[in-house]
Amino acid sequence: MLVIDGDLGEGGGQVLRTALALSMCRQLPFEIINIRARRQKPGLQPQHLTAVQAAAAISAASVEGASIGSPFLRFQPQAVSAGEYRFDIGTAGSASLLVQTLLPALMLNKTPSALHVTGGTHNPLSPPFDFFAQAFCPMLARMGITVDARLERPGFYPRGGGIMQVTIAATSTIRPLQLLQRGDLQQLSAHILLAHLPAHIAQRERDVLHQRLPIAEEEIIIDTADSAFGPGNAVCVFVRSEHITEVFTGFGQRGVTAETVAQGVVTQVNEYLQAGVPVGPYLADQLLIPMALLEGGEFLTLQPSLHTTTNLAVISQFTGQQFICEMGKTGQWRIATTN
């Protein structure tokens, strides 16, 4: 049985999620110790426990150590069953991260599946729904995996209650990912999501985006999310280029001005555009598992984060797949499979 140290690299929940995903894909049992050892609240928290329970549900796995606060887990999967599943995280834990835990196993199935997940859809420190739907899913499509995502209700921290629905088509032909050029910039646009907060917040964010990025005012959409359970604010900028769409996001927080939130997104967009790479730092991390499981490939990105290098290490332990991760002369980084 494979033993994973949860203190590896950045020591967060992604070590567990990647291990669960690859364990199901390879039907390879594992034990993980020191779960989230470097976090303020170590061990399994509700969103991680839901991921374990959901993975067990689709793979008929036997599980030991699945309790809140547990630093240890043993997971022994069987065959993955496609189908329609509903999961409720019960908190504002990330719905998209739960989907991404289950997606690799389900996308390899010859039968379609559907996921209905309740939780946080727009959370700091996790990919929001907009990123999942408009940046990540199109990259899967380039590799031959068809995933459709729909936001039924947004959910913000701390109330949660957001709902995203994801359908995964049966896979037939898969292709390697080749993404070494971004191509010409085609459009910049933005979506500001505001729930149960004063309208002037979104208007001030719109003004910053319009003034500091080449975005036409009519390309900045303000969406009032009255269906959300609690207050929240998200600013998403979509950078659409010839070969890829990237998404950059900021979240409103108590005590942080609307201008500061919007400027944070502006800074992310400018860093990406100036680097000249196709793949941003967050998308780079998300593409590693599909590349390892499918036909491989390569892409150019910014300097990999500790989160990305940790993910590479876990993937290698489960699959034996090695990656090239090297900086070129221009400061761009190339990540590629070796076989």
C-alpha positions as CSV (number, residue, x, y, z in Angstrom):
1,M,0.0,0.0,0.0
2,L,1.3,3.4,-1.0
3,V,2.0,5.7,2.0
4,I,1.8,9.5,1.4
5,D,3.1,12.1,3.9
6,G,0.5,14.9,4.0
7,D,3.3,17.2,5.2
8,L,4.8,17.0,1.7
9,G,5.6,20.4,0.0
10,E,2.9,22.9,0.9
11,G,1.3,20.5,3.3
12,G,-2.3,21.4,2.4
13,G,-5.5,19.7,1.4
14,Q,-4.4,19.3,-2.3
15,V,-2.2,16.4,-1.3
16,L,-5.2,14.5,0.0
17,R,-7.4,15.5,-3.0
18,T,-4.8,14.5,-5.6
19,A,-4.2,11.2,-3.7
20,L,-7.9,10.4,-3.7
21,A,-8.3,11.2,-7.4
22,L,-5.4,9.1,-8.5
23,S,-6.1,6.3,-6.1
24,M,-9.5,5.9,-7.8
25,C,-8.1,6.1,-11.3
26,R,-5.5,3.5,-10.6
27,Q,-7.5,1.4,-8.1
28,L,-4.5,1.8,-5.9
29,P,-5.0,1.9,-2.1
30,F,-3.1,4.4,0.0
31,E,-2.5,5.7,3.5
32,I,-1.9,9.3,4.2
33,I,-0.4,10.6,7.4
34,N,0.1,14.2,8.7
35,I,-3.0,15.4,6.8
36,R,-2.8,19.2,6.4
37,A,-0.1,19.2,9.0
38,R,1.0,22.8,8.2
39,R,-2.5,24.4,8.5
40,Q,-3.8,26.3,11.5
41,K,-6.5,23.6,11.9
42,P,-4.6,20.4,10.8
43,G,-6.4,17.1,9.9
44,L,-9.6,16.6,8.0
45,Q,-12.0,19.5,8.0
46,P,-15.6,19.2,6.7
47,Q,-14.8,20.0,3.0
48,H,-12.0,17.4,3.0
49,L,-14.2,14.8,4.8
50,T,-16.9,15.3,2.2
51,A,-14.3,14.7,-0.6
52,V,-13.3,11.4,1.1
53,Q,-16.9,10.4,1.4
54,A,-17.7,11.4,-2.1
55,A,-14.7,9.5,-3.5
56,A,-15.7,6.4,-1.5
57,A,-19.3,6.7,-2.8
58,I,-18.2,6.6,-6.5
59,S,-15.6,3.9,-6.0
60,A,-17.1,1.7,-3.4
61,A,-14.0,2.2,-1.3
62,S,-13.3,1.0,2.2
63,V,-12.1,3.9,4.4
64,E,-10.5,4.2,7.8
65,G,-9.8,7.4,9.7
66,A,-12.6,9.5,8.0
67,S,-13.5,11.9,10.9
68,I,-13.1,15.6,11.5
69,G,-9.6,16.4,12.7
70,S,-8.2,13.1,11.8
71,P,-4.5,13.3,10.7
72,F,-4.6,9.8,9.1
73,L,-6.6,8.1,6.4
74,R,-6.6,4.7,4.7
75,F,-8.5,4.5,1.4
76,Q,-9.0,1.3,-0.6
77,P,-11.0,1.9,-3.8
78,Q,-12.7,-0.6,-6.1
79,A,-14.1,0.0,-9.6
80,V,-15.5,3.5,-10.2
81,S,-19.2,3.7,-11.0
82,A,-20.4,6.3,-13.4
83,G,-23.8,7.8,-12.6
84,E,-25.6,10.8,-11.1
85,Y,-24.4,11.9,-7.7
86,R,-25.4,14.6,-5.2
87,F,-23.0,15.9,-2.5
88,D,-23.5,18.7,0.1
89,I,-20.3,19.9,1.7
90,G,-22.4,21.5,4.5
91,T,-20.1,24.5,4.7
92,A,-18.7,27.1,2.3
93,G,-15.9,24.6,1.4
94,S,-15.1,24.7,-2.3
95,A,-17.5,22.9,-4.6
96,S,-15.1,23.1,-7.6
97,L,-12.3,21.4,-5.6
98,L,-14.7,18.6,-4.7
99,V,-15.7,18.2,-8.4
100,Q,-12.0,18.2,-9.4
101,T,-11.3,15.4,-6.9
102,L,-14.0,13.2,-8.5
103,L,-13.6,14.3,-12.2
104,P,-10.4,12.4,-13.1
105,A,-12.0,9.0,-12.3
106,L,-15.3,9.8,-13.9
107,M,-13.8,11.3,-17.1
108,L,-12.0,8.0,-17.8
109,N,-15.3,6.1,-17.7
110,K,-17.1,5.0,-20.9
111,T,-20.4,6.1,-19.4
112,P,-21.5,9.7,-18.7
113,S,-21.9,11.1,-15.2
114,A,-23.5,14.1,-13.5
115,L,-22.5,15.8,-10.3
116,H,-24.8,18.1,-8.2
117,V,-22.6,19.8,-5.6
118,T,-23.6,22.2,-2.8
119,G,-21.1,24.3,-1.1
120,G,-18.9,27.4,-1.8
121,T,-18.7,28.4,-5.5
122,H,-16.8,31.6,-5.0
123,N,-14.2,31.3,-2.3
124,P,-10.8,32.8,-1.7
125,L,-7.9,30.4,-2.1
126,S,-9.8,28.0,-4.3
127,P,-10.8,28.1,-8.0
128,P,-14.2,29.8,-8.4
129,F,-16.9,28.5,-10.6
130,D,-16.0,30.9,-13.4
131,F,-12.4,29.6,-13.5
132,F,-13.6,26.0,-13.6
133,A,-16.2,26.6,-16.3
134,Q,-14.3,29.0,-18.6
135,A,-10.6,28.2,-18.1
136,F,-10.3,24.6,-17.0
137,C,-13.1,22.9,-18.9
138,P,-12.1,24.2,-22.3
139,M,-8.6,22.8,-21.7
140,L,-10.1,19.4,-20.9
141,A,-12.0,19.7,-24.2
142,R,-8.7,20.2,-26.0
143,M,-7.6,16.9,-24.6
144,G,-10.9,15.2,-25.7
145,I,-12.8,15.4,-22.4
146,T,-16.2,17.1,-22.6
147,V,-17.4,18.6,-19.3
148,D,-20.2,21.0,-19.0
149,A,-20.7,23.1,-15.8
150,R,-23.7,25.2,-14.8
151,L,-24.0,27.5,-11.8
152,E,-27.4,27.2,-10.2
153,R,-26.8,29.4,-7.2
154,P,-23.6,31.2,-6.1
155,G,-22.3,30.5,-2.6
156,F,-19.9,32.7,-0.7
157,Y,-17.8,32.3,2.5
158,P,-19.0,31.8,5.2
159,R,-22.6,30.9,4.4
160,G,-22.0,28.6,1.4
161,G,-25.1,27.1,-0.1
162,G,-24.0,27.6,-3.7
163,I,-24.9,24.9,-6.2
164,M,-23.0,23.8,-9.3
165,Q,-24.0,21.1,-11.7
166,V,-21.5,19.3,-13.8
167,T,-22.0,16.7,-16.6
168,I,-19.2,14.5,-17.8
169,A,-19.6,13.0,-21.2
170,A,-18.4,9.5,-22.2
171,T,-14.8,9.8,-23.4
172,S,-13.8,8.3,-26.8
173,T,-10.8,10.0,-28.4
174,I,-8.2,11.7,-26.2
175,R,-5.3,13.9,-27.4
176,P,-2.1,15.4,-25.9
177,L,-2.2,19.0,-24.7
178,Q,0.1,21.3,-26.6
179,L,0.0,24.9,-25.4
180,L,3.2,26.8,-26.1
181,Q,1.6,29.9,-27.5
182,R,-1.2,32.1,-26.3
183,G,-1.9,33.6,-29.7
184,D,-3.4,37.0,-30.3
185,L,-5.4,38.7,-27.6
186,Q,-9.0,38.7,-28.7
187,Q,-11.0,40.2,-25.8
188,L,-10.9,41.3,-22.2
189,S,-14.1,41.2,-20.3
190,A,-15.2,41.1,-16.7
191,H,-18.0,39.8,-14.5
192,I,-18.7,41.3,-11.1
193,L,-20.9,39.3,-8.8
194,L,-22.6,41.0,-5.9
195,A,-24.9,39.5,-3.3
196,H,-26.7,41.3,-0.5
197,L,-24.3,44.2,-0.5
198,P,-24.6,47.9,-1.6
199,A,-24.5,48.5,-5.3
200,H,-21.8,51.1,-5.1
201,I,-19.2,48.3,-4.3
202,A,-19.6,46.8,-7.8
203,Q,-19.7,50.2,-9.4
204,R,-16.4,51.2,-7.8
205,E,-14.8,47.9,-8.9
206,R,-16.1,48.4,-12.4
207,D,-14.5,51.9,-12.5
208,V,-11.1,50.5,-11.5
209,L,-11.2,47.7,-14.1
210,H,-12.3,50.2,-16.9
211,Q,-9.6,52.7,-16.0
212,R,-6.7,50.4,-15.5
213,L,-7.3,47.6,-18.1
214,P,-8.3,48.0,-21.8
215,I,-11.8,46.8,-21.1
216,A,-14.7,48.5,-22.7
217,E,-17.3,49.6,-20.1
218,E,-20.0,47.5,-21.8
219,E,-17.8,44.4,-21.4
220,I,-18.0,44.7,-17.6
221,I,-21.2,42.9,-16.5
222,I,-22.5,43.5,-12.9
223,D,-24.7,40.6,-11.7
224,T,-26.8,40.9,-8.6
225,A,-27.0,37.5,-7.0
226,D,-30.2,37.7,-4.9
227,S,-30.5,34.0,-4.7
228,A,-27.3,33.6,-2.7
229,F,-27.7,32.6,1.0
230,G,-25.4,35.3,2.3
231,P,-23.4,38.4,1.3
232,G,-20.5,38.1,-1.1
233,N,-18.6,39.8,-3.9
234,A,-16.4,38.4,-6.6
235,V,-14.6,40.1,-9.5
236,C,-13.6,38.0,-12.5
237,V,-11.6,39.1,-15.5
238,F,-11.6,36.9,-18.6
239,V,-8.6,37.1,-20.9
240,R,-9.6,35.5,-24.2
241,S,-6.8,34.8,-26.6
242,E,-6.5,32.8,-29.8
243,H,-5.6,29.5,-28.0
244,I,-6.8,29.9,-24.4
245,T,-9.1,31.7,-22.1
246,E,-7.6,32.6,-18.6
247,V,-9.6,33.8,-15.7
248,F,-8.4,36.0,-12.8
249,T,-10.4,36.6,-9.7
250,G,-10.6,38.8,-6.6
251,F,-13.0,38.5,-3.6
252,G,-14.5,41.1,-1.5
253,Q,-13.5,40.9,2.2
254,R,-14.6,42.8,5.3
255,G,-12.3,45.8,5.8
256,V,-10.9,45.7,2.2
257,T,-12.0,48.5,-0.1
258,A,-13.6,47.7,-3.5
259,E,-10.8,49.5,-5.2
260,T,-8.2,47.3,-3.5
261,V,-10.1,44.1,-4.6
262,A,-10.3,45.3,-8.2
263,Q,-6.7,46.4,-8.3
264,G,-5.6,43.0,-7.1
265,V,-7.2,41.5,-10.2
266,V,-5.7,44.1,-12.4
267,T,-2.3,43.2,-11.1
268,Q,-2.8,39.5,-11.8
269,V,-4.0,40.2,-15.4
270,N,-1.1,42.5,-16.1
271,E,1.5,40.0,-14.8
272,Y,0.0,37.4,-17.0
273,L,-0.1,39.5,-20.1
274,Q,3.5,40.8,-19.6
275,A,4.8,37.2,-19.2
276,G,3.6,36.2,-22.6
277,V,2.8,32.7,-21.5
278,P,-0.5,30.9,-22.3
279,V,-1.1,29.2,-19.0
280,G,-1.5,31.1,-15.7
281,P,-0.2,29.8,-12.4
282,Y,-3.5,28.4,-11.1
283,L,-4.5,26.7,-14.4
284,A,-1.0,25.1,-14.6
285,D,-1.7,23.3,-11.3
286,Q,-5.0,22.1,-12.5
287,L,-3.8,20.6,-15.8
288,L,-1.2,18.2,-14.3
289,I,-3.5,15.4,-13.4
290,P,-5.3,15.3,-16.8
291,M,-2.0,15.3,-18.6
292,A,-0.6,12.5,-16.4
293,L,-3.7,10.3,-17.0
294,L,-4.4,11.1,-20.7
295,E,-1.9,11.6,-23.5
296,G,0.5,13.9,-21.8
297,G,1.7,17.1,-23.5
298,E,3.4,20.4,-22.6
299,F,2.7,24.0,-21.8
300,L,4.4,27.3,-21.0
301,T,3.6,29.1,-17.7
302,L,4.9,31.4,-15.0
303,Q,7.2,30.2,-12.3
304,P,5.5,27.2,-10.7
305,S,4.1,27.7,-7.2
306,L,4.9,25.4,-4.2
307,H,1.4,24.1,-4.7
308,T,2.2,23.0,-8.2
309,T,5.5,21.3,-7.3
310,T,3.8,19.5,-4.5
311,N,1.1,18.3,-6.9
312,L,3.8,17.0,-9.3
313,A,5.4,15.0,-6.5
314,V,2.2,13.3,-5.5
315,I,1.3,12.5,-9.1
316,S,4.7,10.9,-9.6
317,Q,4.2,8.7,-6.6
318,F,0.9,7.3,-7.9
319,T,1.5,7.1,-11.6
320,G,5.2,7.0,-12.1
321,Q,4.8,9.8,-14.6
322,Q,7.7,12.2,-14.5
323,F,7.5,15.9,-15.6
324,I,10.0,18.3,-17.0
325,C,9.8,21.5,-15.2
326,E,12.3,24.0,-16.4
327,M,12.8,27.7,-16.9
328,G,13.7,29.0,-20.4
329,K,15.9,31.9,-21.4
330,T,13.0,34.3,-21.4
331,G,11.9,33.5,-17.9
332,Q,9.0,31.4,-19.1
333,W,8.6,27.9,-17.6
334,R,8.0,24.8,-19.6
335,I,6.1,21.9,-17.9
336,A,5.9,18.7,-20.0
337,T,5.4,15.0,-19.5
338,T,8.4,12.8,-20.3
339,N,6.7,9.9,-22.1
